Amino acid sequence: MHPTTPQGSPASLMRPHAPHPISLSAALAAIGAPAGPSIPPGLPTVTGITLDSRAVLPGDVYAALPGAARHGADFAPQAVQAGARAILTDAAGAGILADHAAAAGPDLPPVVVVPDPRRAVGPLARVIFDSQPDDGASPTLFGITGTNGKTTSTYFLNALLEALGHSTGLIGTIEIRAGREAIPSALTTPESPQVHSLLALMRERGLGAASMEVSSHALEFGRVDGVRFDVAGFTNLTQDHLDLHGTMDDYFAVKATLFTAARCRRAVVLVDDDWGRRLADAADVPVLTVRTAPAQAAGDTPADWTVTDVEPSGLGHTFVLRGRTGDHLRIRSGLPGTFNISNAALATGMVLASGVPAADVQRVLDASDPFTTEVPGRMQLIGEEPAAIVDFAHNPDALERTLASVRRPGGRVISVFGATGQRDETKRPIMGAVGARLSDILIVTDDDPHDEDDAVIRRAVRQGADAAVRDEGLACEVLEVFPRADAIDRAVALARPADTIVIAGRGHEVWQEVKGINLSLDDRVELRSALTRHGFSGLSPAGIES
């Protein structure tokens, strides 16, 4: 632990207890930064790096990066006061720092100027934290990307690894975990200095394996720069985040950067869609392919592993994963939704690709039930009569998969969802149409409006639903109810014991952002309360909700 850091502070929780001091000059040389006037002589020894001035610990490098509204150099005085021993920035940041020095005196630590500090900070963090040394002592690192399924696949992966006897770490949307210690996560993938410090912490604790969700934002903004995964996995690619990427081709290109020799050693790719098949062909590392949907054409190249013999099993399914060489594995997932077959098959393939023999995998699959592990806010069952489910589905494909998988004989589907503000606007009417096609009652409500007018967002979703009802002759009843807690209550009030209620879009999230204010709102808590209020029974709450 850094000696002046309060134990349990957010910054210290993500750091190894025993830092590895290194000369900043040596660290810069290790990432190939050229010597010159931008790198002053006599740089100090450092023990960490961060780009958040509030997370600086004594001995850190403060990476002052340009931001959307402010430059990180504006916050250098706070970083220096907290103990920063050097500052890494760009030319614009150096100008701001010069102004600080002129106003407050020459008390700034050494300043290192590089053309693109965001791309330098990840590799530099790898060296400073010594996060993945070539000594064989680091956890086997798994990374999963794709539009949908990342979170569940990482939970499945860790459950299987733990059944095999590994202690595991996790970096993802819901939480960050180093062994049994959980830290709530604000980003799907943290910034690169945090990623490297977490990997160093996991290595220090002797963990055997770690799984990480790798979002397109993480790849676009350098959050996994300097990280090399032992196995990278791909779930699927469907419309989302086009507000950032522009086109599906650009979105794919960003995802594909994970499957290069600089970022991973091996890959496992679901080839159920054209994007997966394209990725498997383009990757420049060894690829193991997994098919969980029927072949599109007779001439399709056979996958290395193929899902067959799917049978219902409780709320979930059993299936066989057959290899081209004759091996096969009998697998079960107790979670609802056929897409969880895909998630379980991907997790299994990634463990096989890491070198675990198929016989060992089958042994633990028979002895335990790793793919029935509860994933907070992902097809999470809150009640059984009616079936009451909270899911994170927040784009058209995920919503379609979720709603198509939950209908029960003799029962109706009642869905509640909205759309997020300041995100891809084109998907809003598409989601409304999907909801209308697959629900008997669709309740349009608010998600996280952010700074947008919530009524405008609801109108776009409802227009898509109403158009589908009108143009396709659907029998779905479309309602608009807000705020969200009232919409959840209305769904339960309308439900019968044989029905299925799906509250989609927010999953595990416990805050709703409206005009810059975070309002306490947990779909699971609201749904459980509504069930009780209307005379139904809810299941016991999961620990993660508290």
Number of C-alpha atoms within 10 A of each C-alpha: 14 17 9 10 15 12 12 10 10 14 18 18 19 23 25 22 15 12 20 15 15 17 15 23 19 15 19 19 13 13 17 12 16 11 12 8 9 16 19 13 11 10 17 17 20 23 22 32 31 26 24 18 22 13 17 26 27 20 20 24 33 30 30 28 21 18 9 5 6 10 17 20 28 18 17 24 18 14 30 22 14 19 18 27 27 24 26 25 29 22 15 14 23 20 13 17 22 16 13 18 14 11 9 11 10 10 11 20 16 18 23 23 20 18 12 13 19 23 17 21 29 25 23 28 27 26 23 30 27 20 23 21 13 8 6 8 13 21 24 19 23 28 26 29 28 22 20 23 24 25 27 23 29 28 25 27 30 26 22 24 24 16 18 17 11 19 21 24 28 27 28 24 21 22 18 24 21 23 19 9 10 16 16 14 15 12 16 21 23 21 21 28 29 23 25 32 27 25 30 28 24 27 24 18 17 17 20 20 23 28 29 26 26 28 24 26 18 21 18 16 14 18 25 26 26 25 22 19 26 19 27 29 31 32 25 22 19 17 16 23 19 16 12 14 18 12 14 16 11 13 22 20 14 17 23 22 16 25 28 18 15 15 20 23 18 23 29 29 29 29 26 20 16 12 21 24 18 13 20 23 10 13 18 16 18 17 22 20 23 29 25 22 16 10 16 10 7 7 7 9 10 15 21 17 25 22 23 17 11 16 12 14 14 11 12 19 20 17 20 18 24 20 16 11 8 7 11 18 21 16 23 25 26 20 23 23 19 19 18 23 26 22 26 27 29 29 28 27 26 27 21 17 20 17 8 15 11 16 12 11 20 16 13 17 20 13 9 14 16 24 29 18 16 17 23 24 28 23 25 22 24 25 21 17 17 21 22 27 26 26 24 24 25 22 24 21 19 22 24 17 17 24 23 17 15 24 19 12 8 7 17 21 24 26 26 27 28 29 29 23 22 14 17 18 18 14 21 26 24 21 26 30 23 21 32 27 22 24 25 18 23 25 27 26 26 26 25 23 23 18 13 15 13 22 12 12 24 26 18 20 26 28 16 20 28 20 16 21 18 10 8 12 10 17 13 20 15 20 16 17 19 17 12 24 18 13 24 28 19 17 25 26 14 12 23 15 13 17 24 26 32 29 28 27 26 26 23 21 18 16 15 20 17 18 13 10 11 13 12 10 16 20 25 28 16 16 26 22 17 22 25 13 13 13 10 18 17 20 12 10 13 13 7 13 13 7
